[in-house]
């Protein structure tokens, strides 16, 4: 099922996700509340969820919600600052090309 997490709550030792389905065609699961053993992602994130017996077996992040956009931007800015450092030029290695080659079949 592909959907957006509307709410995350911790109940009875499980994390329960209220997920609004984006694509429920071809017999896919409808929107609903599904529980899993761990905290996967936050509310507002678009995810792909694999459910087995009404229990979340796996969850993959498709698109992060608004809550994580600022953290991602800060990370990209730090990486860009590191790339602006000048690298030392490397020496080019020149290899002679053979002028002739002999192949013999015995």
C-alpha positions as CSV (number, residue, x, y, z in Angstrom):
1,X,0.0,0.0,0.0
2,X,1.2,3.5,-0.8
3,X,0.0,6.3,1.5
4,X,0.6,9.2,3.7
5,X,1.1,8.8,7.5
6,X,-1.5,11.0,9.2
7,X,-0.7,10.1,12.8
8,X,1.7,8.0,14.8
9,X,0.8,6.7,18.3
10,X,2.4,4.3,20.8
11,X,-0.2,1.9,22.2
12,X,0.2,-1.4,24.0
13,X,3.9,-1.7,23.2
14,X,3.4,-1.1,19.4
15,X,3.6,1.9,17.2
16,X,0.3,2.4,15.4
17,X,0.1,4.4,12.2
18,X,-3.0,6.1,10.8
19,X,-2.3,5.8,7.0
20,X,-4.3,7.5,4.3
21,X,-4.0,5.4,1.1
22,X,-3.0,7.2,-2.1
23,X,-3.3,4.1,-4.4
24,X,-5.8,1.5,-3.5
25,X,-6.3,0.1,-7.0
26,X,-5.9,-3.6,-7.9
27,X,-7.1,-4.9,-4.6
28,X,-4.6,-3.0,-2.5
29,X,-5.3,-2.3,1.2
30,X,-7.5,0.7,2.0
31,X,-6.7,3.5,4.4
32,X,-6.7,2.6,8.0
33,X,-4.8,2.1,11.2
34,X,-1.9,-0.4,11.1
35,X,0.5,-1.3,13.9
36,X,4.2,-2.3,13.8
37,X,6.9,-3.3,16.3
38,X,9.1,-0.2,15.8
39,X,9.0,3.5,14.9
40,X,9.5,3.8,11.1
41,X,8.7,7.3,10.0
42,X,6.8,10.5,11.2
43,X,3.4,11.9,10.4
44,X,3.3,13.7,7.0
45,X,5.7,11.2,5.3
46,X,4.7,9.4,2.1
47,X,5.5,5.7,2.5
48,X,5.1,2.3,0.9
49,X,3.8,-0.2,3.5
50,X,3.8,-4.0,3.3
51,X,1.2,-5.4,5.7
52,X,0.8,-9.0,6.8
53,X,-2.2,-10.0,9.0
54,X,-3.0,-6.3,9.8
55,X,0.6,-5.9,11.1
56,X,3.2,-3.8,9.4
57,X,5.9,-6.1,8.0
58,X,8.0,-3.4,6.3
59,X,7.8,0.3,5.5
60,X,9.8,2.3,2.9
61,X,10.0,6.1,2.8
62,X,9.0,7.5,-0.6
63,X,8.9,11.2,0.3
64,X,9.7,13.0,3.5
65,X,7.1,15.3,5.0
66,X,7.6,18.9,6.0
67,X,9.1,18.1,9.4
68,X,12.3,16.7,7.9
69,X,12.9,19.2,4.9
70,X,14.9,21.6,7.0
71,X,17.2,18.9,8.3
72,X,17.8,17.7,4.8
73,X,18.6,21.2,3.6
74,X,21.1,21.8,6.4
75,X,22.9,18.5,5.5
76,X,23.1,19.4,1.8
77,X,24.6,22.8,2.7
78,X,27.3,21.2,4.8
79,X,28.2,18.8,2.0
80,X,28.4,21.6,-0.5
81,X,30.8,23.6,1.7
82,X,33.2,20.6,1.9
83,X,33.1,20.3,-1.9
84,X,34.3,23.9,-2.4
85,X,37.8,23.0,-1.0
86,X,40.4,22.9,-3.7
87,X,42.0,19.5,-4.5
88,X,45.6,19.1,-5.4
89,X,46.1,18.4,-9.0
90,X,47.2,14.8,-9.7
91,X,50.0,13.9,-12.0
92,X,48.9,12.2,-15.2
93,X,50.6,8.9,-16.0
94,X,51.6,8.6,-19.6
95,X,51.7,5.0,-21.0
96,X,53.3,4.3,-24.4
97,X,51.1,2.7,-27.0
98,X,52.6,-0.3,-28.7
99,X,53.5,0.3,-32.3
100,X,53.0,-3.4,-33.4
101,X,51.7,-6.6,-32.0
102,X,52.2,-10.2,-33.1
103,X,49.8,-13.0,-32.5
104,X,50.8,-16.6,-33.3
105,X,48.6,-19.7,-33.4
106,X,50.4,-22.9,-32.8
